[in-house]
Amino acid sequence: MHTLVLVVHVIAGSTGLVLGPIAMRAAERRGLHTAVGSAYHWAMLTVGLSAVALAAFDPAGLWWFVPIAIGSYAGAAVGRWAARAKPPGWLEWHVRGVGGSYIALVTALVVVNVQGTWLAWVLPTLVGTPLIELTVARIRRRSRGRLGAAAAA
């Protein structure tokens, strides 16, 4: 059973790693972006649940999988909620949530494949966080431009 859960975990994580950049590059509207984003959400839910299941096989050794799994999925869930509920600043919540969950996927990939260095744990965050914040700044500039144009009209 452990092997089956591990295979599901790896497949779901790999799926998320592939879908993330597709959603990021797709136009922000209904269609490819929302379809791939929805699939990404379900992949992240599967990653989170399978991580918790893997931790159950070795609670003393893998207990730390649980808070990481919860945090990783929480980012994807916040991103999905923001896109659906559209509260004020929703796009920033969406980008930060989904972006944070993608950083978690990349971190897992790097940690598993580059063992023995603490850099594997921090490098994805050090690279990903500024990219997310640059995207948020671009969104804010675009918003201000639209508000200014509406006020001038």
Steps between C-alpha positions, in 0.01 A plus 500: 500500500788739578635459147160575347462817709855606410431447128179706525693770687777516238256500208287774656808710582641453151163595352496818707855585393396471134164677533629797700700666221222430248247682720749781570556564130137461389290814454322592824146422392261209472633219287848355521601694813195395701499139375870449573465690827220271611706192412792653692276547805397133495862390452598707804218351706622153401859594590386624840283200582761251381768679706285462810448132414875452456559662839254253653726213387793650696368757748825536694709556186259688277283699743630819335327399175165591658552875563681536165215319322239718670689819415564395141138416435381809690678719244325327211166517685538872573587562135194308384273670756625846401439434130147379569389743775681803355533706821685834480858428395400150393756475222785571742364232738471262205857558378651479848304189597558299188855632468578394855363152437714474187808602701416209733491258205833625367651481848391138532650418160831666586521351852438147372754531218771717660544345841742612764480876468281750680495709181256251351251606767536877453603565140154449345352751747785747444441485125122458494393763751652796311342369178160487669543852638609631158182351356290662775670835432417463129137426589485812719650718225251362250214565744608858564525559127142381451374709792677810366357446152147457641531818707621696195206383289 
